[in-house]
Amino acid sequence: MKQFEINSHSLKLDDIKTILSEDLKLILSEESTNLIQKCRDYLDHTIAKSDQPIYGINTGFGSLYKENISKDELSTLQENIIKSHACGAGDEVPQVIVKLILLLKVKSLSFGYSGVNVATVQRLIDMFNAEALPVIYRFGSLGASGDLAPLAHMSLPLLGLGEVNYQGKKMNGAALLETMAWEPIKLMAKEGLALLNGTQFMSAYSLWNIIHSQKLLSLANLVGATSIDAFNGRIEPLHPQVHAIRRQKGQISVAAEVLKNLDGSEISKQFKEHIQDPYAFRCIPQVHGASHDTLNFVIETLMAEINGVTDNPNIFPDDDMIISAGNFHGQPLALANDFLAIAISELGNISERRTYQLISGSRELPNYLVANPGINSGLMIPQYTAASIVSHNKILCHPASVDSIVSSNGQEDHVSMGATSATKAMEVINNVFIILAIELMTAAQALEMRLPLKSSPKIEDLINNFRQKVSFIEYDRVLHDDIENATNFLKDYPID
């Protein structure tokens, strides 16, 4: 059994990819165990020696912070916050996201600033390792006091409540405890609040978003290169000197990658009568490159977030301080995911334009890339589908982070809507896979019309693999299945 140790070292993106792809099991390091216990001991000592109000520990929550809670009710207070805040609605969160939520919550608690018990963190680890994944719902988080409703649903099974997906079936929390021979967790002061405060819901979606955005960007560069040859486009706009004088890092990187994808192409080397290509081909480095730079910004923001502490209050045993502040506010991720959605949407926007150019009857290609156009409509309507998805993405790209709805009787008077920005960014990303798949269908069709001239070895390999899933279109047929097969092909296609 392969294991991954949770310790004081920062989680890296490659670590997380490995944990997921190789199904690694988590273990809590001795260092983290000691840090968690030290903080818990300090908190217990502080509560025992003083009756001073400490937010969320011996007071109510939100606007109820003025309500004092007696020492014999502190545990009940923590259980009640989990029950009362489990108000999620909408679709169930995908299980891969739930698994990431558990991982990120364990990581945040492991730093020893949250006041939880080691046993509580260990139970989250046990659930992760067993893939006993809590049922969480999409809606309910305002992304301000953390992801309250989603994380409440994450926490319910610790008490024997809620539901989990386990070994292909759904069961309630009590049945899970019985199946696993686990005792319910008895929450102590601060623990419920530590579980619910935090940005792990939006962070988990953000992780999924950046992992798939990285792949999408590489695919966009590869499919875009394929379309350049399919359109008999010029490669001079990819020359490194052009991009060096503008100094945009993403642009330089994309130009080099697209040029490498076209290396060895017979089509790109042949004489061109036209002296210029439309922007959708000529400006791939500039457009894709800007998305490349945006993605790097989002990655930097997210990796800082998941390697930090985002619950409240924060407990500093060495400094004898407990501070109620606002690390749970999701503004960094709200802005980042809104920016990411726009950047990835643009990959789809320019992709659809390349599809349009390829079916337009230009550059010695037949209208809609089919024999006998008229009796056959060919690839006319897949472009409509791509255009409709591009339009829908424009709606999804309206920034959630510019919104704020007052909650908790005005105590929580500015919220980030980071959960909304993260979940809708996922929709945009899934949509762009479809748009790129339609471009690949179109470019592959056009390339075959350029035979006997061939594209580069890399692109020819792409097309040969693609043809195992989607065949050349000679006559009109139902193209829905082709689009689905092409989309799945791209999602599964290995990228160097």
C-alpha positions, 0 to 999 in steps of 0.5 A: 500500500503506497502512502503519502505523509501529511507534514509541514511541507507544502503540498505541490500540484504534482503531489496531488496528481500522484495521490489521485492517480496512484490512489495513495493512502494518507498518513499523519506525520509525527510532526503534524500529530504533535502540532495538533496535540500541542494546540489542543492542549493549549486550548483546553488549558485556556478554556479551563482557566478562564471564562473570557468569551472566545468567539465560536468556542464559548460563544454563539456563531455569526451574529450570535457571537454575543451569546455566552455558552456554558462549559458543560454545553461546549461539545453540544455547541460544536455538534449543533453547528454541524447539524444546523449548517448542513443545508446544501442543495442541488446536485451532488458534488462529484466524488473526486471533488469530495476526495480532494475536500477531505485531503485539503481539510486534513492538510489545513488542520495539520498545521496545528492552528485550529484546536482540533483533536488528533482523533478528528483529523485521523477520522477524516484520513480514515474516510479518505483512505477507505474512499467513504466519501460524504454526500455533499451538495453543490449549493450552500456556500457564500464563500465568506465564513468558509464553505459552511454548508458543504463542509457541514455535510462533509462533517456529518458522517463523523457524528454518524449522520448524513450520507456517504458513497462507499464501495459503489453504494450510498449509505447513511452515516450510522451504517458507515460507522457500523460497517467500519467499526468506528465510534462516533467522534465526540467533538470538543470545543472549537472542533465543529467550527474548525471543520466548517470554517475554511475554503476547502470546497472551493479549493477542491474545485479549483484544483480540479479546474487547474489540473484540467485547464493545464491539459486543455491548454496543451490540447488547444495548442496541439489541435490549433496546430492541426488546424493551421495545417488543415487550413494550409496556414503560414508558420511565420507568425510562430517565429520566436523573434516575433514573440521575443520582442513582445516579452509576454511569457505565455505567448513565447511559450505557446508559440514555441509549443505550436511550432514544435507540434508542426515540426516536420510538416510537409504542408507547412513547408509548401509554398503559400499563395496567401500572405496572411491568415485570419487571427484565429490562426495567426494569433494563437500564441497571443490568445492562448499565451494570455490564457497560459499566463492566467493559469499560472497566476491561478496556480500560484494563488491556489497553492498558497491557499491549500498550504495555509490555514483558513479556519477561525479563530486562529490559535497560536500556542507559542504566543499565547494568542487566540485571534478571531479574524477572517482567513476563511474569506474566499476572495482570493479564489473567487477572483482567481476562478473568475479569471480562469473561467474567462481565460479558458473560455477564450480557448474555446472562443478562438477554437470555434473561429478556426472551425468556422474558417475550416468549413467556409470553403476557403483554401481549396477546401469544399464547403463543410468539408464533404463531397457533394455539398447540398445533398450532404450538409457535412460539418455545417452544424457541429459549428453551430453546436460549438457556437452555442457552447461558446455563447453559453460560456460567455454567460458563465463568465460573468464574474461571481466575485462582483456579487455579495449578499449580506448574511447573518444579520449583517455580521457577514456583510461582504461575501466572496461567492468563491464557491460559485466562481469555482463551480461555474469555472468547472462548467466552462472547462467541460464545455471547452473540451467539447468545443475543441473536440469539434475543432479536431473533428473538423481539422482531421476531416480537412487534413485528409483532403490535403493528402498526399501531403502530410502534417508533422509526425506528432499531428499525424499520430494524433489523427491516427489515434483519433481515427480509431474513435471517429472515422472520416465523414464521407456522407451525412450521418448522425454526428452527436455520437462523433462529438461525444467520442471526440470529446472523450478522446481528448479527455483521455489523450495523453499529453507530454 
